């Protein structure tokens, strides 16, 4: 043992909230601080010191305003490299079936399966995400097979909480099975639904499972309601619906006794209901409040303008290209003039300016396509579902002939598709009522750095590609019109035999297509050569 001196330690500090004050000045005493400030300001060195420090401080302030010292110069490049190396993928995070049994798994642990007590399986015909929280998903269930509905089949539809998927958060009990169901983007407690018998109904989730109001049968659609869209209005209570009876009806949910407006989908513009085309899909873009589009059973897309003066003028254009019903119709959120249609065995991309044919389309699949939608994040990415239970993810800036990702979701046919606004979660509904939630890989739901730059350029890459394809279609249309005009004028012209010999023989459609394609490729090659020459001249 050694005897040592004990060292006494104490902690001291200075409160710099009011600046560094001398030891004999109490910062809490206002009079003392005022007297001390006046004393310092009378000092001869005060003015020269402040002037000197002011110039130094001014330089630092200007430097801080000019340069962001917290900017990350290489963060986006590193993320882009990581996402470029990662192949496109998607993983299942939850499976919801039409009825449920006890399950102890969470949505974050493993897929949780809910089984329906109903023996008759119903199709998940429509999906709608909650506008405020991504925990809830509304699903409409009904059987769309003609004359195959089972007796005493349930007409319930469900709202699911994805964090507690053991049973539905709320059971919606309509008088007739719901074919479509949509959340109100302004009031997340309100949902509008279209029934199988043509009625319109709306729910307030705070008031329980029964609808608040239902439209009368005599003033409703006569066929199933396949599309319901909410309008951008001050009250947030207006919506419109489309049905296979050939009508588009506008509603105010505060009074569903009768529709506020009607449009008959008669492309002959005579307004005859017996000549109307049945609607199976509906599109409405809030940024274009007067325009909407309808996909029909006959494969024709009808573009409409609600603010036209007369009913015939409300049908502004038609687009024909599918061999069967147009099951999905959606505008590109980044290029609103470009829209996607899904039907028969293909998905087609159209431009509003070209009505004769689509500007791009996918290959013909072996199985029927049932639904599709654009990505809300990536301008060039869209999703399609097939009748064999496969989900296809297409990226037209990556490759156009084949999908970037094909995923077998389930064994039964997929019937509906809905992407979350964040672009990372995808819900797929099947014919047997199964709803599968998929998480998309980061590369498919993150805007790439080059896309950000191109999106702010004068001509974005995607729009430039669409314009190129549209220009090609215009050339083909012009040539076809020229040939038709020549055929009409040929019997009326009487030239000499020499003139007839000099006249070139008519080309077949295949020859016209080959020649126009060759001319188009020559123009592209010339433009590339000119661009390379200009780059070579730049010092």
Secondary structure, 3 states (H helix, E strand, C coil): CCCCCCCCCCCCCCCCCCCCCCCCCCCCCHHHHHHHHHHHHCCHHHHHHHHHHHHHHHHHHHHHHHCCCCCCCCHHHHHHHHHHHCCCCEEEEEEECCCCCCCCCCCCCCCCCCCCCCCCCCEEEEEEECCCCCCEEEEEEECCCCCCCCCCCCCEEEEEECCCCCCCCEEEECCCCEEEEEECCCCCCEEEEEECCCCEEEEEHHHCCCCCEECCHHHCCCCCEEEEEECCCCCCCEEEEEECCCEEEEEECCECCCCCEEEECCCCCCCCHHHCCCEEEEEECCCCCCEEEEEECCCEEEEEECCCCCHHHHEEEEEECCCCCEEEEEECCCCCCEEEEEECCEEEEEECCCCCCCCEECCCCCCCEEEEEECCCCCCEEEEEECCCEEEEEECCCCCCCCCEEEECCCCCEEEEEECCCCCEEEEEECCCCEEEEEECHHHHCCCHHHHHHHCCCCCHHHHHHHHHHHHHHHHHHHHHHHHHHHHHHCCCCCCHHHHHHCCCCCCHHHHHHHHHHHHHHHHHHHHHHHHHHHHHCC
